Amino acid sequence: MINFLTLLLLVPGTGEQPQEPQSFFQTPWFMIILIMVVFYFILILPQQRKMKKEQEMRGQLKEGDKVLTTGGIIGVIEKVKDISFILKVGKNSQIEVLKEAVSRKIEKKDDLQQGEQ
């Protein structure tokens, strides 16, 4: 009767074979690190640059600037506070919005049409 262990020994490739030493570039860890670096340069870094540019824009806003909020409200800055702006949105109406809610400064009348395209 054939023993199960003898069958395993007869099957090629089941015995331990000496392995050649692998370089770091052939290991799975290298691929994981490479994917993380690619994600950083493609996704994370551009997003950080965009956020920094928006924060600089909000920091440079002053009274009298015309702005567009993320909610689509157009108004003129009446007063600058620590974390918010008071916007004049009509003849006798004012609203207070957080600085983060301002999406961009409107330079000219045609600036709105260019942003839509």
C-alpha positions, -999 to +999 in steps of 0.1 A: +000+000+000+013+034-009+016+058+019+003+094+016+038+108+024+054+089-004+028+103-028+037+138-017+074+131-023+066+118-058+048+150-068+073+174-083+078+208-066+065+198-032+099+193-017+118+222-004+140+238-030+167+263-022+154+298-030+176+324-046+178+355-025+154+382-036+163+418-040+141+444-022+126+454-056+111+419-060+094+418-027+057+426-020+067+453+004+083+473-025+051+472-044+031+484-014+055+513-009+055+521-046+017+522-047+016+545-016+041+569-032+021+570-065-011+577-045+006+605-027+018+623-058-014+617-078-041+623-052-029+638-019-003+664-030-025+682-056-054+683-031-031+698-004-019+725-029-055+733-039-066+737-002-035+759+005-043+782-025-080+785-014-069+794+022-046+821+008-074+835-013-097+837+017-071+853+038-066+881+012-103+890+010-112+924+023-143+947+027-158+956-006-148+924-024-175+907-044-176+869-036-194+837-046-203+813-018-204+775-022-242+777-019-243+800-049-249+833-031-233+864-045-225+892-021-202+920-012-182+917+020-193+943+045-173+932+075-145+907+081-146+887+113-122+860+127-140+830+112-167+846+091-178+874+067-208+896+068-221+897+032-245+923+018-267+903-006-294+929-013-304+965-005-312+959+031-302+923+037-270+909+052-259+874+060-231+859+079-211+831+063-181+812+074-149+819+055-147+783+043-181+789+025-165+814+001-156+796-030-140+825-050-137+862-055-155+878-084-133+902-103-156+913-132-191+908-143-180+883-170-161+862-143-193+843-134-199+832-170-163+819-173-166+798-142-197+781-156-180+769-188 
